[in-house]
Amino acid sequence: MSQKRMVRFLLSVLAMAALGPACSGGAKSPTNTTPTPTGTALQLQSQVLPRAWFNIGYSSGQIAATGGTLPYQYIIASSSLPAGLSAIMVGNAMTLVGRPTASAATYTFDVRVDDSAGAFAVATYTLPLSDAYDLNGTWRFEIDVTSASGACAGNQNLPNEVVDITFTATSEGSLIASGFLGMPANRLLGELTTVSNTPGLSLDGCYPEDGGTTDTRHGLAFTGTQTTSMLSGNEFWDWHDANVTCPMPITGGRTPDCPNGQSIITATKR
């Protein structure tokens, strides 16, 4: 190799070494990794997290440090999370999400946060986990139409409808609700969920009604105890004439004949 080629080869080796090793997988660093001092000491406050319920979708909200130098990194430093939950990064905060499948208990664990200047802080968090709600059985729904338009205008002036709905739990926090309009074949699919840290139930689907099809979405929250439960919330519905049949969805952007209907729902387990 000539002297000129040797020099060029050594220069290229040195340039590659200066770039550092290539990423070989694992967690990726944030897009902006420039250290940002906050001017105060790094802190992480211990707290009791919002209650979780067995097999109901959960989000803890943000577990966030203050002070130190951004960005932060979080780890579960001692014990472990209840089965079914995991920790994710959301910006410079951590959130616990998932569907817990562990036994009802009060779980305690430590979280450690490290900042970009080498400082760290540790805090203890408590997570209460309750048993599942007993959903199977018959529920008496009272439906109060509060808003109706189009071909359904005036329905808000009719007496409340009362109907018995049968809940049949399936798996993974899901159920089938049957019996709408008094017809066992009229079914909606249900999913256990939480809204503003309150356990609840969403019901979605469609069924035939008055020669057409009702497309409905319920958002209901639990009240009472796990064994003698009550539900309350809102129903949002559209009604379509005989040109639209269940199952949905509707194609072509067709406007409902009764758009944007709303009802208040209260339900008591029988």
C-alpha positions as CSV (number, residue, x, y, z in Angstrom):
1,M,0.0,0.0,0.0
2,S,1.4,3.4,-1.0
3,Q,2.0,6.1,1.7
4,K,-0.9,8.2,0.4
5,R,-3.4,5.3,0.5
6,M,-2.2,4.4,4.0
7,V,-2.8,7.9,5.2
8,R,-6.3,7.9,3.7
9,F,-7.1,4.5,5.3
10,L,-5.9,5.7,8.8
11,L,-8.0,8.9,8.5
12,S,-11.1,6.9,7.6
13,V,-10.6,4.6,10.6
14,L,-10.2,7.5,13.0
15,A,-13.4,9.2,11.6
16,M,-15.4,6.0,12.1
17,A,-14.1,5.6,15.6
18,A,-15.1,9.2,16.5
19,L,-18.7,8.4,15.5
20,G,-19.0,5.7,18.2
21,P,-20.7,2.3,17.9
22,A,-23.9,1.7,16.0
23,C,-27.2,1.2,17.9
24,S,-27.7,-2.6,18.5
25,G,-31.3,-2.4,19.7
26,G,-33.0,-1.9,23.0
27,A,-34.6,1.3,24.2
28,K,-34.2,4.4,22.1
29,S,-33.2,7.7,23.5
30,P,-35.6,10.6,23.2
31,T,-35.3,12.7,20.1
32,N,-34.1,15.7,22.1
33,T,-31.4,14.5,24.5
34,T,-29.9,17.8,25.2
35,P,-29.5,18.2,29.0
36,T,-31.9,20.9,30.3
37,P,-31.2,22.1,33.9
38,T,-34.3,23.2,35.8
39,G,-32.4,25.1,38.5
40,T,-33.8,23.0,41.4
41,A,-33.0,19.7,43.0
42,L,-34.4,16.5,41.5
43,Q,-37.5,15.3,43.5
44,L,-40.1,12.5,43.3
45,Q,-43.0,12.5,45.7
46,S,-44.5,9.4,47.2
47,Q,-48.2,9.0,46.7
48,V,-51.3,6.7,46.6
49,L,-52.3,6.1,43.0
50,P,-55.9,5.9,41.8
51,R,-57.6,2.6,42.6
52,A,-57.6,-0.2,40.0
53,W,-60.1,-2.9,39.5
54,F,-59.5,-6.5,38.5
55,N,-59.6,-7.0,34.7
56,I,-60.7,-3.4,34.0
57,G,-58.5,-1.2,31.8
58,Y,-56.4,1.1,34.0
59,S,-54.2,4.2,33.7
60,S,-52.5,5.7,36.7
61,G,-52.0,9.2,35.4
62,Q,-48.6,10.7,35.3
63,I,-45.8,9.8,37.8
64,A,-43.6,12.8,37.3
65,A,-40.4,14.1,38.9
66,T,-39.5,17.7,39.3
67,G,-36.2,19.6,39.2
68,G,-32.9,18.2,38.2
69,T,-31.8,18.1,34.6
70,L,-34.1,16.9,31.8
71,P,-34.7,14.4,30.3
72,Y,-35.5,11.8,33.0
73,Q,-35.5,8.0,33.0
74,Y,-37.8,5.9,35.4
75,I,-37.6,2.3,36.7
76,I,-39.5,0.2,39.1
77,A,-36.8,0.0,41.8
78,S,-38.2,-2.5,44.3
79,S,-41.0,-5.2,44.4
80,S,-43.0,-5.4,41.2
81,L,-46.2,-4.1,39.6
82,P,-49.4,-6.1,39.9
83,A,-49.7,-8.7,37.1
84,G,-51.3,-7.1,34.0
85,L,-49.8,-3.6,34.5
86,S,-46.7,-2.2,32.9
87,A,-44.9,1.2,33.0
88,I,-44.6,3.4,29.9
89,M,-42.8,6.7,29.3
90,V,-45.0,9.7,28.4
91,G,-42.7,12.6,27.7
92,N,-40.7,13.1,30.9
93,A,-43.2,11.2,33.1
94,M,-44.1,7.6,33.7
95,T,-47.6,6.1,33.5
96,L,-48.9,2.7,34.6
97,V,-51.3,1.1,32.1
98,G,-52.9,-2.2,31.5
99,R,-55.6,-4.6,32.7
100,P,-54.7,-5.9,36.2
101,T,-55.1,-9.7,36.7
102,A,-53.5,-9.9,40.2
103,S,-55.4,-10.7,43.3
104,A,-57.2,-7.8,45.2
105,A,-54.7,-6.2,47.6
106,T,-52.8,-3.0,48.3
107,Y,-49.5,-3.1,46.3
108,T,-46.5,-1.0,47.3
109,F,-43.4,-0.4,45.1
110,D,-40.5,2.0,44.7
111,V,-39.9,4.1,41.6
112,R,-36.5,5.5,40.9
113,V,-35.9,8.5,38.5
114,D,-32.5,9.4,37.1
115,D,-31.8,12.7,35.5
116,S,-29.3,13.6,32.8
117,A,-26.8,15.0,35.2
118,G,-26.4,11.8,37.2
119,A,-28.7,12.7,40.1
120,F,-31.5,10.3,41.2
121,A,-34.5,10.2,43.5
122,V,-36.6,7.3,44.9
123,A,-40.2,7.4,46.1
124,T,-42.7,4.8,47.3
125,Y,-46.1,4.4,45.6
126,T,-49.2,2.6,46.7
127,L,-51.7,1.0,44.4
128,P,-55.0,-0.3,45.8
129,L,-56.5,-3.1,43.6
130,S,-60.1,-4.2,44.1
131,D,-62.0,-7.4,43.1
132,A,-64.0,-7.5,39.8
133,Y,-67.5,-6.4,39.6
134,D,-70.1,-9.2,39.4
135,L,-71.8,-8.4,36.1
136,N,-73.6,-11.7,35.2
137,G,-77.3,-11.5,35.5
138,T,-80.3,-9.3,34.8
139,W,-80.1,-5.5,34.9
140,R,-83.2,-3.3,34.8
141,F,-82.5,-0.3,32.4
142,E,-84.5,2.9,32.6
143,I,-83.9,5.0,29.5
144,D,-84.8,8.7,29.5
145,V,-84.5,10.2,26.0
146,T,-83.2,13.8,26.4
147,S,-82.5,14.8,22.8
148,A,-84.0,13.6,19.5
149,S,-84.1,15.2,16.1
150,G,-85.0,14.4,12.5
151,A,-87.7,11.7,12.1
152,C,-87.4,11.1,15.9
153,A,-88.1,14.7,17.0
154,G,-90.4,14.7,20.0
155,N,-89.3,11.4,21.4
156,Q,-87.8,13.2,24.4
157,N,-91.4,13.9,25.5
158,L,-92.3,10.2,25.7
159,P,-92.4,8.2,29.0
160,N,-89.1,6.6,30.0
161,E,-88.6,3.1,28.7
162,V,-87.9,0.3,31.2
163,V,-86.4,-2.9,30.0
164,D,-84.6,-5.9,31.5
165,I,-81.1,-6.5,30.0
166,T,-79.1,-9.7,30.5
167,F,-75.4,-9.4,31.0
168,T,-73.3,-12.5,30.1
169,A,-69.6,-12.0,30.9
170,T,-67.2,-13.5,28.4
171,S,-63.5,-13.1,28.9
172,E,-60.8,-10.4,29.3
173,G,-63.3,-7.9,30.7
174,S,-65.9,-8.3,27.9
175,L,-69.6,-9.1,28.0
176,I,-72.7,-9.4,25.9
177,A,-75.8,-7.4,26.8
178,S,-79.0,-8.8,25.3
179,G,-82.7,-7.9,25.5
180,F,-82.9,-4.3,24.2
181,L,-86.5,-3.4,23.2
182,G,-87.5,-6.6,24.9
183,M,-86.0,-8.8,22.2
184,P,-83.3,-11.3,23.3
185,A,-81.7,-11.1,19.8
186,N,-81.0,-7.4,20.2
187,R,-77.4,-7.5,21.6
188,L,-74.6,-5.0,22.3
189,L,-71.0,-5.8,23.0
190,G,-69.7,-4.5,26.3
191,E,-66.2,-3.7,27.6
192,L,-65.1,-2.9,31.2
193,T,-63.2,0.3,31.4
194,T,-62.5,3.3,33.6
195,V,-63.5,6.9,33.1
196,S,-61.8,9.5,35.3
197,N,-60.6,6.7,37.6
198,T,-64.2,5.4,38.0
199,P,-64.9,1.8,36.9
200,G,-67.5,1.6,34.2
201,L,-68.8,-0.2,31.1
202,S,-69.1,0.7,27.5
203,L,-71.7,-0.8,25.3
204,D,-71.6,-0.6,21.5
205,G,-73.5,-2.0,18.5
206,C,-76.8,-1.8,16.7
207,Y,-80.1,-3.6,16.5
208,P,-83.4,-3.3,14.5
209,E,-86.0,-0.8,15.7
210,D,-89.2,0.6,14.2
211,G,-88.5,-0.8,10.8
212,G,-85.0,0.6,10.7
213,T,-81.7,0.3,12.6
214,T,-80.5,2.0,15.8
215,D,-76.7,2.5,16.1
216,T,-75.9,3.1,19.8
217,R,-73.0,3.8,22.2
218,H,-73.3,3.7,26.0
219,G,-70.9,5.1,28.5
220,L,-71.9,3.9,32.0
221,A,-70.2,4.3,35.4
222,F,-70.6,1.9,38.4
223,T,-72.0,3.0,41.7
224,G,-72.6,1.0,44.8
225,T,-70.6,-2.1,45.8
226,Q,-69.2,-4.9,43.7
227,T,-72.1,-7.3,44.7
228,T,-75.1,-5.0,44.5
229,S,-74.2,-2.7,41.7
230,M,-75.8,0.2,39.9
231,L,-74.9,1.8,36.6
232,S,-75.6,5.3,35.3
233,G,-74.5,7.3,32.4
234,N,-75.3,8.4,28.8
235,E,-76.4,6.8,25.6
236,F,-75.6,8.3,22.2
237,W,-77.6,7.0,19.3
238,D,-78.6,7.4,15.7
239,W,-81.5,5.8,13.9
240,H,-81.6,4.9,10.2
241,D,-84.6,3.9,8.1
242,A,-85.1,0.6,6.4
243,N,-82.3,1.2,3.9
244,V,-79.7,0.5,6.6
245,T,-79.5,-2.8,8.4
246,C,-77.4,-4.2,11.2
247,P,-74.5,-5.1,11.3
248,M,-72.9,-1.8,10.6
249,P,-70.8,0.1,9.6
250,I,-72.6,2.4,7.1
251,T,-70.7,3.1,3.9
252,G,-71.1,6.1,1.6
253,G,-71.4,8.7,4.4
254,R,-75.2,8.4,4.7
255,T,-76.8,10.8,7.1
256,P,-78.9,9.2,9.8
257,D,-82.7,9.9,9.7
258,C,-82.5,10.6,13.5
259,P,-78.9,12.0,14.1
260,N,-77.2,12.7,17.4
261,G,-79.8,11.3,19.8
262,Q,-79.0,11.2,23.5
263,S,-80.5,9.4,26.5
264,I,-79.8,9.1,30.2
265,I,-79.4,5.6,31.5
266,T,-79.8,4.2,35.0
267,A,-79.6,0.5,35.6
268,T,-79.9,-1.7,38.7
269,K,-78.9,-5.3,39.1
270,R,-82.0,-7.5,39.7
